[in-house]
Amino acid sequence: MERQRSAIIELFMSGKRQCDIMRSLNIPKERRKCVYSTIQRYLETSNVKDKSRSRRPITVTTTRMKKIIRDRIRRNPRRSMRKLSSELKISRISVHKIVKSSLGLSSYKRRKGVKVNSTEYKDRILEPVVKDLGACMFNKNRFLFQQDGAPAHTARTTQTWLSENIPDFITKDEWQPSSPDLNPMDLSLWAIMEEMHAQISY
């Protein structure tokens, strides 16, 4: 960066205009402010170095505090930032900064009312999960695939894909409406899977 600033000043002192400087140094248009501020700094201070900045001493986001927060999250991934802030007597902003910037984690909020269309259902669930998992678990033996009456499940493209790729499944015409007893694990199982997914850092 300092080398580029020096080159900017050298061209400026030789009488080049800002647009010519940008063209000579291959500086994109969105960074023209950099050329302008470099020239202004040189005219005001006679150098191109950054101004010294006074910083507050680090008192909260220390290595020790990062370790404490990381260990507590490992013990209980569902612990909220608000609770961590209260327990450790530090601000929620500091906790958020450590969790997000230092540890590379993100808070998880359970989404409600998420809609999945038939294309997403086929591309993200049926093809990569159901098809491969069925072949792996049942070793080419017949099995019955069950799903509820959600629009993505009863769509024509979904029903066609299932008939071509799955040994057997409950079709939309065979599925009984308003029959939660046929799918007792659905709600609780998805909640458990969502919590497990939230613990994974990407």
ChimeraX attribute file (.defattr): number of C-alpha atoms within 10 A of each C-alpha:
attribute: neighborCount
match mode: 1-to-1
recipient: residues
	/A:1	7
	/A:2	11
	/A:3	8
	/A:4	14
	/A:5	18
	/A:6	17
	/A:7	15
	/A:8	23
	/A:9	20
	/A:10	13
	/A:11	17
	/A:12	16
	/A:13	11
	/A:14	8
	/A:15	11
	/A:16	15
	/A:17	12
	/A:18	16
	/A:19	12
	/A:20	13
	/A:21	20
	/A:22	19
	/A:23	12
	/A:24	13
	/A:25	12
	/A:26	9
	/A:27	15
	/A:28	9
	/A:29	11
	/A:30	7
	/A:31	10
	/A:32	15
	/A:33	10
	/A:34	15
	/A:35	19
	/A:36	12
	/A:37	13
	/A:38	22
	/A:39	21
	/A:40	14
	/A:41	15
	/A:42	15
	/A:43	12
	/A:44	10
	/A:45	10
	/A:46	10
	/A:47	16
	/A:48	21
	/A:49	14
	/A:50	9
	/A:51	9
	/A:52	6
	/A:53	6
	/A:54	6
	/A:55	6
	/A:56	6
	/A:57	6
	/A:58	7
	/A:59	7
	/A:60	14
	/A:61	14
	/A:62	11
	/A:63	10
	/A:64	10
	/A:65	16
	/A:66	17
	/A:67	13
	/A:68	13
	/A:69	19
	/A:70	18
	/A:71	12
	/A:72	13
	/A:73	18
	/A:74	11
	/A:75	10
	/A:76	11
	/A:77	17
	/A:78	15
	/A:79	13
	/A:80	12
	/A:81	19
	/A:82	14
	/A:83	12
	/A:84	19
	/A:85	17
	/A:86	11
	/A:87	9
	/A:88	13
	/A:89	9
	/A:90	15
	/A:91	15
	/A:92	16
	/A:93	12
	/A:94	14
	/A:95	22
	/A:96	19
	/A:97	16
	/A:98	22
	/A:99	19
	/A:100	13
	/A:101	11
	/A:102	13
	/A:103	15
	/A:104	11
	/A:105	18
	/A:106	15
	/A:107	14
	/A:108	14
	/A:109	9
	/A:110	10
	/A:111	7
	/A:112	6
	/A:113	6
	/A:114	6
	/A:115	10
	/A:116	14
	/A:117	13
	/A:118	19
	/A:119	14
	/A:120	12
	/A:121	14
	/A:122	20
	/A:123	11
	/A:124	13
	/A:125	12
	/A:126	19
	/A:127	15
	/A:128	11
	/A:129	12
	/A:130	17
	/A:131	14
	/A:132	11
	/A:133	13
	/A:134	18
	/A:135	14
	/A:136	11
	/A:137	10
	/A:138	10
	/A:139	10
	/A:140	10
	/A:141	10
	/A:142	12
	/A:143	15
	/A:144	10
	/A:145	14
	/A:146	14
	/A:147	15
	/A:148	20
	/A:149	17
	/A:150	13
	/A:151	14
	/A:152	19
	/A:153	21
	/A:154	18
	/A:155	15
	/A:156	13
	/A:157	14
	/A:158	19
	/A:159	17
	/A:160	11
	/A:161	13
	/A:162	22
	/A:163	13
	/A:164	10
	/A:165	12
	/A:166	17
	/A:167	14
	/A:168	14
	/A:169	15
	/A:170	15
	/A:171	17
	/A:172	18
	/A:173	9
	/A:174	8
	/A:175	15
	/A:176	12
	/A:177	10
	/A:178	9
	/A:179	11
	/A:180	12
	/A:181	7
	/A:182	13
	/A:183	11
	/A:184	10
	/A:185	10
	/A:186	12
	/A:187	10
	/A:188	9
	/A:189	10
	/A:190	11
	/A:191	12
	/A:192	11
	/A:193	10
	/A:194	14
	/A:195	15
	/A:196	12
	/A:197	11
	/A:198	17
	/A:199	17
	/A:200	10
	/A:201	9
	/A:202	7
